[in-house]
Amino acid sequence: MGRILVRKTKKKKRLRRILFIVILMFLVLVGFGGYVAIQTLQAASESYNDLGREKSDLRDEVVSISNDPVSILLMGVEDYSTNGDNGRTDTLMVATFNPDDERLKLLSIPRDTLVEIVGKEYQDKITHAHAFGGKKMTIDTVENFLDIPIDYYATVNFDAFKNVIDIFGGVTVDVPFDFEQNSDDRKAEKLQFYEGEMDLDGRYALAYARMRYQDPRGDIGRNERQQQVIEALIGKALSVGTITKIDDLAKEVGNNVETNMRISEVLAFAKQYSNFSTSKIDKLKLETYEERINGGSYQIADEASLDEVRAALKDHLEIVSTNNNDRLYEASAYKDNN
């Protein structure tokens, strides 16, 4: 298949491969409380970009981040081959938050999943939506695929991911099997991983999360390792001693975060989820299988699994369809009836 990259003329910052924006979102939104959120978000104010949308087209009204369940699309973009213009998404995660149960549901979407690209009127790998139409087309495509509104988005430079992990002194993970992976900044260096518990610094954590070709489960295995690193880092962020790292974290966020979440919304979010802990994370899994199409390898979503994921996300967002044709969603419909 031919690929024509849509160039983003107003992009000011070069973003290389991005991973785990949800980590910094937690650090900013629920890890520290109001004062730290203010310090960090003031540093990141230049990264605010609402994409010209007040709300999702699938919402009949604007949601309140402190009162309503909301969704956040977390994007990791590889643009090393496009000179800073729209690249493909290396990582796509959907996080939903509900103020009633104060829980997070986290779904990773395999990058090679075959979906309808909204605005292109044909199917392709979901990773290509960003290359064709940037964040807006990616959001629209994810909404169409999961049949839910996306209220917020966020991206972060992958260098910041490594630096944040180093600021917290690394993370501990349970490596599922022995493997080696190229270092992102030293191409000739092979980083070794061994089955069992390992302590990882930023470079090792990034390599651990990126590897997929040596994993017998491909993208599914990589998605689970990504979520494993996220959970480990959230645990570090919520631990005693975080307050001493404000300045370093604010610098990383200010240089590398882009989001449509305003400072006032961040503060409301931080207050609402001030008691958040890793025990409140529910990791969802989308089952896929590989299929060769026109010489290319694609991941096809299992229909039953996709239906389960959609239902779980809709239930957590407390939404029902009010118009089958327009697919508009009414917030708090379940809450009013229960």
C-alpha positions in Angstrom: 0.0 0.0 0.0 1.2 3.5 -0.8 1.6 6.0 2.0 1.3 9.8 1.7 2.3 11.6 4.9 0.3 14.7 5.8 2.7 17.4 7.0 1.7 19.4 10.1 2.8 23.0 9.3 2.4 24.4 12.8 4.3 21.8 14.7 6.9 23.5 16.8 8.6 20.7 18.6 10.3 17.6 17.2 8.9 14.5 18.8 10.7 11.2 18.4 9.4 7.9 19.4 7.0 8.5 22.3 6.0 6.1 25.1 3.8 6.0 28.1 2.4 9.5 28.3 0.1 8.1 31.0 3.1 8.0 33.3 3.5 11.8 33.2 -0.2 12.3 33.3 -0.3 10.4 36.6 2.7 12.3 37.9 1.0 15.6 37.1 -2.6 14.7 37.8 -2.7 12.4 40.8 0.8 12.0 42.1 1.4 15.3 43.8 -1.7 17.3 44.5 -2.6 20.9 43.8 0.7 22.7 44.4 2.9 20.4 42.3 0.3 20.3 39.6 0.4 24.1 39.4 4.2 24.2 39.2 4.3 21.5 36.6 1.5 22.7 34.4 2.7 26.3 34.4 6.0 24.9 32.9 4.0 23.0 30.3 1.5 25.8 29.4 3.1 26.3 26.0 2.3 22.7 25.2 -1.5 23.2 25.5 -3.3 22.4 22.2 -7.1 21.9 22.1 -7.0 20.9 18.4 -9.9 23.2 17.8 -12.4 21.0 19.6 -14.4 21.9 22.7 -15.6 18.4 23.2 -15.8 15.0 21.4 -18.2 14.9 18.5 -19.7 11.9 20.2 -20.6 13.9 23.3 -23.9 15.8 23.4 -22.4 18.2 26.0 -19.1 19.1 27.5 -18.1 16.8 30.4 -16.7 17.9 33.7 -13.4 16.3 34.6 -14.1 16.4 38.3 -17.7 15.2 38.2 -18.1 12.9 35.1 -16.3 9.8 33.9 -13.7 10.8 31.2 -11.4 9.2 28.7 -7.8 10.1 27.8 -6.0 8.9 24.6 -2.3 8.5 25.3 -0.2 8.7 22.1 3.4 7.8 21.4 4.5 9.1 18.0 7.6 8.0 16.0 8.6 10.9 13.7 12.3 10.2 13.3 11.7 9.4 9.6 9.5 12.5 8.8 11.8 15.3 10.0 9.4 16.3 12.8 6.2 16.1 10.9 3.4 13.6 11.4 4.8 10.2 12.1 3.1 6.9 13.0 1.9 6.2 16.6 4.2 3.7 18.2 2.0 3.5 21.3 -1.8 4.0 21.7 -3.4 3.7 25.1 -6.9 4.6 26.2 -7.4 5.5 29.9 -10.8 6.0 31.5 -11.4 7.4 34.9 -14.7 7.3 36.9 -15.1 9.6 40.0 -17.6 7.2 41.6 -15.2 4.3 41.9 -12.0 6.4 41.5 -10.6 3.6 39.3 -8.6 3.6 36.1 -9.2 1.3 33.2 -6.2 1.1 30.8 -6.3 -0.4 27.3 -3.4 -0.8 24.9 -4.3 -0.9 21.2 -1.8 -2.9 19.1 -0.2 -0.6 16.6 -0.8 -2.9 13.6 -4.6 -3.4 14.3 -6.6 -3.1 11.1 -9.2 -0.4 11.5 -11.2 2.1 9.4 -9.1 5.3 9.1 -11.7 8.0 9.6 -11.4 10.6 6.9 -9.7 8.2 4.5 -12.6 5.9 3.8 -10.5 2.7 3.8 -8.9 0.3 6.3 -5.3 0.4 7.4 -3.1 -0.1 10.4 -4.2 2.2 13.2 -0.6 3.3 13.6 -0.9 5.1 10.2 -3.8 7.4 11.3 -1.4 9.9 12.8 0.8 10.0 9.7 -2.2 10.7 7.6 -3.9 13.3 9.7 -2.1 13.9 13.0 -3.7 13.8 16.4 -7.2 14.8 15.2 -7.4 11.9 12.8 -6.0 9.5 15.4 -8.6 10.6 17.9 -11.4 10.2 15.4 -10.2 6.8 14.3 -9.9 5.5 17.9 -13.4 6.8 18.7 -14.8 5.0 15.7 -12.9 1.8 16.5 -13.9 1.6 20.2 -17.3 3.3 19.8 -16.6 5.7 22.7 -15.8 9.5 23.0 -12.2 10.6 23.6 -12.4 13.6 25.9 -8.7 14.3 26.3 -5.4 13.4 24.7 -1.7 13.7 25.7 1.7 13.0 24.2 5.2 13.1 25.7 8.7 12.8 24.3 10.3 9.4 24.9 13.4 11.0 26.2 11.3 12.4 29.0 10.1 8.9 29.8 13.6 7.8 30.3 14.5 10.8 32.4 11.4 10.5 34.6 12.3 6.9 35.4 15.8 7.9 36.3 14.5 10.8 38.5 12.6 8.2 40.5 15.6 5.9 40.7 14.4 3.3 38.2 11.6 0.7 38.2 11.4 -3.0 39.1 9.7 -5.4 36.7 9.2 -9.2 36.3 10.9 -10.1 33.0 8.9 -12.9 31.3 11.9 -14.5 29.4 15.5 -13.8 28.4 16.0 -11.5 25.4 18.2 -8.7 24.1 17.1 -5.3 22.6 18.9 -2.5 20.9 19.4 0.7 23.0 17.6 3.6 21.4 20.5 6.0 21.8 23.4 3.6 21.2 22.4 1.5 18.2 25.4 -0.8 18.4 24.7 -1.7 22.1 22.6 -4.7 22.9 20.8 -4.5 26.3 20.4 -7.9 28.0 17.3 -8.9 29.9 16.9 -12.0 32.0 13.9 -13.9 33.2 12.8 -12.8 36.7 12.8 -9.6 38.7 15.1 -6.9 37.3 15.7 -3.3 38.3 15.7 -1.0 35.2 16.9 2.5 34.6 15.4 4.7 32.0 17.3 3.3 29.0 16.6 -0.3 30.0 12.9 0.4 30.8 12.4 2.0 27.3 14.0 -0.9 25.6 12.0 -3.4 27.7 8.8 -1.7 26.8 9.6 -1.3 23.0 10.7 -4.9 22.2 8.1 -6.9 20.3 9.8 -9.0 17.6 11.4 -11.4 20.0 8.2 -11.8 22.0 6.2 -14.8 20.8 3.0 -12.8 21.4 4.2 -9.8 19.4 2.2 -6.6 20.1 0.1 -8.3 22.8 3.2 -9.1 24.8 4.7 -5.7 24.3 1.4 -4.0 25.5 1.5 -6.0 28.7 5.1 -5.0 29.3 4.2 -1.4 28.7 1.4 -1.6 31.3 3.8 -3.4 33.7 6.3 -0.5 33.5 3.5 2.1 33.9 2.2 0.4 37.0 5.7 0.2 38.5 6.4 3.9 37.8 3.0 5.0 39.2 3.9 3.2 42.4 7.1 5.1 42.6 5.3 8.4 41.8 2.8 7.8 44.6 5.5 6.9 47.2 7.0 8.9 49.9 9.6 11.4 48.8 8.0 12.4 45.5 7.6 16.0 46.7 11.4 16.5 46.6 11.5 15.9 42.9 9.1 18.7 41.8 11.7 20.8 40.0 13.1 18.0 37.9 9.7 16.7 37.0 8.3 20.1 36.1 11.2 20.6 33.7 10.6 17.3 32.0 6.8 17.9 31.7 7.3 21.5 30.5 9.6 20.4 27.7 7.8 17.4 26.5 4.1 17.2 27.3 1.3 18.2 24.8 -2.3 18.0 25.9 -5.8 19.6 25.6 -6.2 19.6 29.4 -6.2 23.0 31.0 -4.5 23.8 34.3 -7.9 24.3 36.0 -9.0 20.8 34.8 -5.7 19.3 36.0 -6.2 20.7 39.4 -9.8 19.5 39.6 -8.6 16.1 38.4 -5.9 16.0 41.0 -8.3 16.8 43.8 -10.9 14.3 42.7 -8.3 11.4 42.4 -6.1 12.4 45.3 -6.6 8.9 46.9 -5.6 7.0 43.8 -3.3 4.0 44.1 -2.0 1.2 41.8 -4.6 -1.2 43.3 -7.2 0.9 41.4 -5.8 0.1 38.0 -7.8 -2.4 35.8 -5.8 -3.4 32.7 -8.0 -4.4 29.7 -6.8 -6.7 27.0 -7.9 -6.6 23.3 -7.4 -10.1 21.7 -6.1 -10.0 18.1 -4.8 -12.4 15.6 -2.3 -12.0 12.7 -3.5 -12.0 9.1 -1.5 -11.4 5.9 -3.1 -8.9 3.5 -1.5 -7.9 0.2 1.9 -9.0 1.6 1.5 -7.0 4.8 1.1 -8.3 8.4 -2.0 -7.0 10.2 -3.5 -7.6 13.6 -7.3 -8.4 13.4 -9.3 -7.6 16.5 -11.3 -10.6 17.7 -14.9 -9.5 17.5 -16.0 -11.0 20.8 -13.0 -9.5 22.6 -13.6 -6.1 20.9 -17.3 -6.2 22.0 -16.2 -6.9 25.6 -13.6 -4.1 25.6 -16.2 -1.6 24.2 -18.8 -2.7 26.8 -16.3 -2.3 29.7 -15.2 1.1 28.6 -18.8 2.3 28.0 -19.8 1.0 31.4 -16.9 2.8 33.1 -17.7 6.0 31.2 -21.4 5.6 32.1 -22.6 6.3 28.6 -25.4 5.2 26.4 -26.2 5.9 22.8 -28.9 8.5 22.5 -28.9 8.5 18.7 -27.9 5.3 16.8 -27.2 7.2 13.6 -25.1 10.1 15.1 -23.6 8.0 17.9 -24.0 10.8 20.5 -23.3 9.8 24.1 -25.0 11.0 27.2 -22.8 11.3 30.3 -24.1 10.0 33.6 -27.0 8.1 32.1 -26.3 5.0 34.2 -25.7 7.1 37.3 -29.2 8.7 37.0 -30.8 5.3 36.7 -29.0 3.5 39.6 
